[in-house]
Amino acid sequence: MKKVLITLIVLALLAAIAAFIFIDGLLATGVERGATFAMGVETTLDSADVSLFGGSLALHGLNVANPPGFDDSPHFFHMELASTGVNLGSLSSDTVEITHLEIGGVDLQLINDGSVSNYGPIMENLQRLGSGGSAPAGDAPAPDGGGKKVKVDRITIRDVKVTADTPLGKKTVDVPPIEMTDVGGGGEVD
């Protein structure tokens, strides 16, 4: 009995060490599979960097493909970088402190030929997923005020380009950089 218990403990430790070593790949695979399932189109991620002890996460090269029939555009959505960090000590406090949230290198391609769009099927999949098993709005419980607050020190959104291709023509807009500091602290997370 003692040998079995020791063997189980050693196996659990080895599994924890393997998960820690391979966490970046596990996260990347999870993002790809989850987003592909949620949106109904192939989603790929070049890489993910997780620092459990540093409290940071970065996703590199997120690419959301177009639905079938929109092969002229390389993708629906592409993002070079999404990065965030958290003050680990704040996770057990009433206010979670996010040190930064950075999003960069975004390219969004919206196509609508007058009868069908590339974003329609993606939105339908997301709505289908979101409506599964949720209670009607009138049946939602009242907030109890017990949720954690979130404070974000700095939010940076840069290098965003949106292209709309419609029967009226094609227009590309470069969104100016957005930077905000000291966001939140008053809102609650449920």
N, C-alpha and C positions, 0 to 999 in steps of 0.2 A: 504494500500500500504506500509506503514511504517513497519507494522508487518511482511509482506512478505519479505521485504528487510532485516530486522533484522534476521528473520528465515534463510534466505539464507546465510547470513554472518556467523551465528552460525554453520550451517551445513558445510560450507566450512572450518571453523576453526577446527571443529571436524574431518573432513576428513583429513586435514593436520596433525593434532595430531596423528590420527590413522596410517597414512602412516609413520610418523616419528617413532612411537613406533614399528611398524611391518616391518621396512625397511629391516632388515636382512633377514627375511623370504621371503619378496617380491623379493629381489635380488636373493636369492638361487633358488626360483621357476623360475625366469626369466632366469637365467643361465642354469638350467636344460632343460627348454622347448626350449630355443633358440638353445642350442648346440645339443639337440636331433633332432630338425628340420633340422639344418644345416648339420649334419653329417649322419643322417639317422640311427643312433644307439642310444640305451638308454644311457643317460648321467645322472649321479646323483652327488649331492654335499651334503656333510655332513652338512656344515654350512657356513655362510657368516657373517662377522663382518664389519659393516660400521660405521664410525665416521664422520658425516657430518661436525661437528665443529672442529674436529681434523685433517681432511683431510686425512683419511686413509681408506684402504679397505683390507680385508684379506678373501681369500677363502680357505676352509679346506676340504680335502677329495674329490677332483674331480675325478670321475671315468667314463671313456668312455668304454662302452662294445664293444665286438667284433661283427661283423656281423654274421648272421646265418651261421652255418657250421664250426665255429671255437670255439666250446664249450670246447676244451681241455685247452685253455688258460683262465685265470680268467678275463682278460680284454685286451683291445687294449692299453689304456693309463690310468695311475693313477698318480695323483699328490697330495701329502700330503698338500702342502702349496703354495699359491701365495699371496704375500703381497706387497702393495705399499702405498706410502704416498706422499702428495703434499703440498707445501707451499701455503696455501690458498691465501695469499696476492699477489702471483705471477700470479694468474689466470686472473687478469685484466691487466697485463703487457705484454710487447712484448715477454718475455721469461718465459715460465711456468717451475717452478722448482720442479722436482720430487725429494723428499728426499731419497727415496730408492725404489728398485724393487728387491724383493727376491722370488726365486723359489726353492723349495726343495722337496725331496722325490719323484722324478719322476721315473716311471717304464714304459717303452715303449716296447711292445711286437709286433715284426714284424714277420709275418708268411707267407711263400710262399711255396706251395707244388710243384711248377713247372708249374702249370696251373692256379692257382687262389691264391690270397693273401687276408689277412684280411684288409690291408690298401687300396686296390683297390676300393671297394665300397664306403668307406668313402671319398676318394679323388674325386671320381666321383660325389658324392653328393655335396661336397664343390665347385667343378667346376661348376656344374649345377646352384647352388645358386649364385655363383660369376658372371656367364655369363648372368644372367637375366637382360635384359634391359640396359646393359652397352654399351657405344659407342665403335666402333672399335678403335684400338690404334692410327691410323692415324688421327682420328677425335677429339682426345683429345685436349682441349684448352691448350694454352701455360700457364705455371705458371706465375702469376702476381707479385710474390714476396711479397704478402701481408699476408702470413701465419704466425702463431706464431712459435717461436723457442722453443725447449724443451731442458732442461739441466737436466741430472740425476746425482745426487751426488754419488750414490753407487748402483751398480748392483751386486747381489750375486746369483749364480746358484750352487746348491750343491746337493749331493746325487742323481745323475742321473745314471740310469742303463738302457741299451738298450740290448734287447735280439732279435737276428735274428735267426729264425728257418726256414731253407731252405732244399732242397733235398741234399745239400752238407754237412749238419750238423747244429748243434745248437751252437751258440756262444753268450756269454754275455760279454758286455763291460761296465765297470764302468768308467764313464766320470769323470775326475778330476774336483774338484771345480773350478769355474770361479769367479773372483771378479774384477770388473772394477770401477774406480772412475772418477768423473768429465767427464761424457760422454755427448756429444752433445753441444748444444748452438749455433752451426753453421747451423744445418739443420732446415728446415721449415716443419711444419705440415700443410697439406691441409685439 
